[in-house]
Amino acid sequence: MSYGHTVRVYWEDTDAGGIVFYANYLKFFERARTEWLRSLGISQQKIKNELGEMFVVSETHMKYHAPAVLDDSLEIHTLILERGRSSLTLDQKAFLKPPQTSTRFIGNELTPGAFGSIENYNNDALKNSTKAPSFAGKELKLLCSGTIRIGWINVQSGRPTRIPSLILEKL
């Protein structure tokens, strides 16, 4: 199962050199994981409040391939690599998307043109960085890839515990 989430690069995401500050990819990946869980009907806050348990990041490995800059649109993809009793290992990748609209001035008019939606996306594209997903027939450029391990813990003790079956079923 895989999930894609779009983020936009803002001023606050860039460093003095005008490119995305490397640590911000961790934030982008976190947002994508949160939206992925939300899309499955898993509210992290609700589960924390009701069960007293939650996911926490326990390990990350990141590789930076190319820079993103201000106003870029990124497609963050998430895929489960391993599912344990108390943890998940996820593959996450940030791809540069072409602009969703190309804007041109014709006389005094602003004319938008849409590119379309993501096509030809599959799990193999996530696992193999040489075969990227495409958008409107154009291959997306890989910017950053990471392996993120998240553990399921009891909030009060901070100790690992089994991921509830109701969550595993949704994953």
Sequence and secondary structure as in RCSB ss.txt:
>XXXX:A:sequence
MSYGHTVRVYWEDTDAGGIVFYANYLKFFERARTEWLRSLGISQQKIKNELGEMFVVSETHMKYHAPAVLDDSLE
IHTLILERGRSSLTLDQKAFLKPPQTSTRFIGNELTPGAFGSIENYNNDALKNSTKAPSFAGKELKLLCSGTIRI
GWINVQSGRPTRIPSLILEKL
>XXXX:A:secstr
 EEEEEEE  GGGB TTSBB TTHHHHHHHHHHHHHHHHTT  HHHHHHHHSEEEEEEEEEEEE S  BTT EEE
EEEEEEEE SSEEEEEEEEEEE  SEEEEEETTEEEEEE   EES  HHHHH TTS  EETTEE EEEEEEEEEE
EEEETTT  B    HHHHHH 
